[in-house]
Amino acid sequence: MARLLILYTGGTIGMVPGPGGLRPGAGVLETALAALTPAGVITTVEQFSPLIDSANIRPADWNHMLDRIEAWQGDAVIIVHGTDTMAYTGAALSAALPDPRCPVVLCGSMAPLNTGGDAEGNLALALTAAQTAPPGVWLAFAGQLLPAAGLVKQDSHAADAFRSKPQTAGPATARRFADRKLAILSLSPGLPAAALRAALAELDGAVLRVYGAGTMMQDPAIIDALQTATRTGCRLRAVSQCENGGLTPAAYAAGAALWSAGVENGGTETAELALARLWLSLS
C-alpha cells in the first residue's frame, strides 16, 4: 500500500463561487480525492488553517511544508497549492531539499474542481506521479511532470500555465528560512537612485534583475547605492531579465560596476530560485 500525505494549502483547485468571488469550499478537495485515488493508495489529508490564497504564501509557510515533508514516513507528499506563487514554492522547496527521501509533488489548477477544467486531471496526475516519480520536487500540471526548481508561470489564464527551465545544483545551505528581509528588485530605465538606495537600506539581501547578459545603467548614483549596500552587509545576487541565456560577467563594460560592487552572479537562475538560495544562505 502506498501512503501519501496531501498538504492542502489552498488555491483555486478547491474553491467554489461565493458572493465576492471564488473562496475555499469545505470538503471539495477531499471529495475529489475519494473519487480519484486509485486502489492500493492511502491518503492522509492535512490542510492549512485557514486555507490561504497563494498570494499570501510566506517563508514561514515553506518552513511548515518542510517540517511535514521531513517528518512524513510514508511514500510521497503532494502539496496542493495556488498557481500565483507556485514557482516561488517550487524553488524554495527544491533549494531546501537538495536530496529529498521521496517524491514531493506540487499540484494546482487554473480552474476549480467540478467546473470541467484542469483540476481533476492535474490532481490525478499528481497521484500517479507520487507513486512513480523518483525522489525530487516536481510540479504535476497540464499532463507534464516538471522539475520544480526552475518553474516559470508563462500564462495567467491558460491550462498550460507553466514551463520549467533547467537549473544547476546549488551549494549546501540551511534547510529552513530564517526571519530575514529580502526582495526581488528590477533595474529599469530612469530608476531613481534614491528609491533603490532606500529599498536596499531596508533589506538583508536582494535579487537584482539586471539587463541582458549582465549590464546596468552607468549612473554614478545607482552604482554608489549598490556599493553602499554591499559594504554595509546587504547581500546582492544578480539574474538576467531575459528568460534564457543567463549572465556572463565581463562580457560588457556596462556590467563591470555590478561585479566590482560585490554583486553575486546568479548565472541562469530564475529570480525565484535566486531568492530562495540567497535566503537560505542568510539563514
C-alpha positions in Angstrom: 0.0 0.0 0.0 1.3 3.4 -1.0 0.9 6.1 1.7 0.6 9.6 0.5 0.5 12.8 2.6 -1.7 15.5 1.0 -0.8 19.0 2.3 -3.6 21.3 1.2 -2.5 24.9 1.4 -5.4 26.4 -0.6 -5.6 27.7 -4.1 -8.1 27.8 -7.0 -8.4 24.0 -7.2 -10.6 23.7 -4.1 -12.6 26.9 -4.4 -16.3 27.5 -5.0 -18.2 30.6 -6.2 -19.2 33.0 -3.4 -20.8 36.5 -3.2 -17.4 38.2 -3.5 -15.8 35.7 -5.9 -14.1 32.3 -5.6 -13.5 31.2 -2.0 -12.3 27.9 -0.4 -15.1 25.2 -0.4 -15.3 22.8 2.6 -14.8 19.2 1.6 -14.3 19.9 -2.2 -10.7 18.5 -2.3 -11.5 15.6 -0.1 -14.4 14.5 -2.3 -12.3 14.7 -5.4 -9.5 12.6 -3.8 -12.0 10.0 -2.8 -13.1 9.6 -6.4 -9.6 9.9 -8.0 -7.3 7.9 -5.6 -6.5 4.5 -7.1 -6.9 1.3 -5.2 -3.9 0.4 -3.1 -3.2 4.1 -2.1 -3.9 5.5 1.3 -4.1 9.3 1.5 -3.7 11.4 4.7 -5.0 15.0 4.1 -3.7 17.9 6.3 -4.9 21.4 5.5 -3.6 24.8 6.4 -6.0 26.5 8.8 -7.1 28.8 7.4 -6.6 27.9 3.8 -4.7 30.7 2.1 -4.6 32.3 -1.4 -1.1 31.6 -2.7 -0.6 35.3 -3.0 -0.2 35.2 0.8 2.4 32.5 0.9 5.4 33.4 3.2 8.7 31.8 4.1 7.1 30.6 7.4 4.7 28.5 5.3 7.6 27.0 3.4 9.1 26.0 6.7 5.8 24.3 7.8 5.8 22.4 4.5 9.4 21.3 5.0 8.7 20.2 8.6 5.8 18.0 7.4 7.8 16.6 4.4 10.7 15.6 6.6 8.5 14.1 9.3 6.4 12.0 6.9 7.3 8.3 7.0 5.2 7.4 4.0 6.0 7.1 0.3 5.4 10.6 -1.1 4.0 14.1 -0.4 1.6 16.0 -2.6 1.3 19.8 -1.9 -1.9 21.3 -3.2 -1.1 25.0 -3.9 -2.3 28.0 -5.8 -0.6 28.9 -9.0 0.3 32.6 -8.4 3.4 31.8 -6.3 3.8 28.1 -7.3 7.2 29.0 -8.9 8.4 30.5 -5.6 7.4 27.5 -3.5 8.9 25.1 -6.1 12.2 27.0 -5.9 12.1 27.2 -2.1 11.4 23.5 -1.5 13.9 22.5 -4.2 16.6 24.6 -2.6 15.9 23.5 0.9 15.6 19.8 0.0 18.5 19.0 -2.3 18.3 15.3 -1.6 14.6 14.5 -0.7 13.9 11.0 0.5 10.7 10.7 -1.5 8.8 12.5 -4.3 7.3 15.8 -3.4 4.7 16.7 -6.0 3.2 20.2 -6.2 -0.3 20.4 -7.7 -2.8 23.1 -8.5 -5.1 24.2 -11.3 -6.3 27.2 -13.3 -10.0 26.3 -12.7 -11.7 24.8 -9.6 -12.7 21.2 -9.3 -16.2 20.4 -10.6 -16.1 23.1 -13.3 -14.9 21.0 -16.3 -11.4 22.5 -16.2 -8.0 21.2 -15.5 -8.3 20.4 -11.8 -9.2 16.8 -11.9 -6.6 16.0 -14.5 -3.8 17.7 -12.5 -4.8 16.0 -9.3 -4.9 12.6 -10.9 -1.5 13.2 -12.5 -0.1 14.2 -9.0 -1.5 11.0 -7.5 0.2 8.9 -10.2 3.5 10.9 -10.0 3.6 10.4 -6.3 3.8 6.7 -6.9 6.1 6.6 -9.9 8.4 9.7 -9.9 11.9 9.5 -8.4 12.7 11.5 -5.3 12.7 15.2 -6.0 10.5 18.2 -6.1 8.1 18.3 -9.0 5.0 20.0 -10.4 2.2 18.0 -11.9 0.4 20.2 -14.3 -1.2 20.1 -17.8 -0.1 16.5 -18.4 3.5 17.1 -17.6 5.7 16.4 -14.6 8.1 19.4 -14.4 11.2 19.9 -12.2 10.0 22.5 -9.6 13.4 24.3 -9.1 13.1 26.3 -12.4 9.4 26.9 -12.8 8.2 29.8 -14.8 4.5 30.7 -14.9 4.1 31.6 -18.5 0.4 32.3 -18.7 -2.1 33.8 -16.3 -5.2 32.0 -17.8 -4.2 29.0 -20.0 -4.3 25.5 -18.6 -0.7 25.0 -19.9 0.4 27.7 -17.5 3.9 26.5 -16.5 7.2 25.5 -18.0 10.5 24.7 -16.3 14.0 26.0 -17.0 16.9 23.7 -16.2 18.8 24.8 -13.1 22.3 23.9 -11.9 22.6 22.3 -8.4 23.2 24.8 -5.6 25.5 24.6 -2.6 24.5 23.0 0.6 22.8 25.6 2.8 20.4 25.9 5.7 17.2 23.8 5.5 14.8 26.4 6.8 14.1 30.1 6.0 15.0 32.4 8.9 13.3 35.7 9.6 15.2 37.9 7.1 14.2 40.8 4.9 14.7 40.1 1.2 13.2 41.2 -2.1 13.5 40.9 -5.9 14.3 44.3 -7.5 14.3 45.1 -11.2 16.5 47.6 -12.8 14.6 49.8 -15.3 15.5 52.9 -17.4 15.1 56.0 -15.3 15.1 54.2 -11.9 15.7 56.9 -9.2 18.9 56.1 -7.3 17.2 57.4 -4.1 14.4 54.8 -4.5 17.0 51.9 -5.0 19.1 53.2 -2.1 16.0 53.4 0.2 14.9 49.9 -0.7 18.3 48.3 -0.1 18.7 50.1 3.2 15.7 48.1 4.5 16.9 44.7 3.2 19.3 42.0 4.3 19.6 40.9 0.7 18.1 41.3 -2.7 18.0 39.6 -6.1 18.6 42.2 -8.8 17.0 41.6 -12.2 19.6 43.2 -14.5 19.7 43.7 -18.2 20.8 41.1 -20.8 24.0 39.2 -20.1 24.7 41.3 -17.0 24.6 45.1 -17.7 23.2 48.1 -15.9 22.9 51.8 -16.3 26.1 53.8 -15.8 24.6 56.2 -13.3 27.1 57.0 -10.6 24.4 57.4 -8.0 22.9 53.9 -8.8 26.4 52.4 -8.7 27.1 54.1 -5.3 23.7 52.7 -4.0 24.9 49.2 -4.8 28.4 49.7 -3.4 26.9 51.2 -0.2 24.5 48.2 0.2 27.2 45.5 -0.2 29.6 47.5 2.0 27.1 47.6 4.8 26.3 43.9 4.6 23.3 43.7 2.2 23.9 40.6 0.0 23.0 41.2 -3.7 22.6 38.5 -6.3 22.0 39.3 -10.0 19.9 37.4 -12.5 19.0 38.3 -16.1 15.7 39.9 -17.1 15.9 37.6 -20.1 14.3 34.1 -19.6 17.2 32.3 -21.2 21.0 32.6 -21.5 21.8 33.9 -18.0 24.7 36.2 -17.1 28.2 36.4 -18.4 30.4 38.7 -16.2 32.9 40.8 -18.1 31.1 40.4 -21.4 30.2 44.1 -21.4 31.8 47.2 -19.9 28.3 48.3 -18.9 28.3 45.4 -16.4 31.6 46.0 -14.7 30.1 48.1 -12.0 27.9 45.2 -10.9 30.7 42.9 -10.2 33.1 45.5 -8.7 30.3 46.4 -6.3 30.3 42.8 -4.9 27.1 41.7 -6.6 27.0 37.9 -6.8 26.4 36.1 -10.2 23.2 34.2 -10.3 24.0 32.7 -13.7 21.0 31.1 -15.3 18.9 31.0 -12.1 15.3 32.1 -12.2 14.7 35.1 -9.9 12.6 32.8 -7.7 15.4 30.3 -7.2 18.0 33.0 -6.7 15.8 34.4 -4.0 15.4 31.0 -2.3 19.1 30.3 -2.4 20.1 33.7 -1.1 17.5 33.5 1.7 18.8 30.1 2.8 22.4 31.3 2.7 21.4 34.1 5.0 19.6 31.7 7.3 
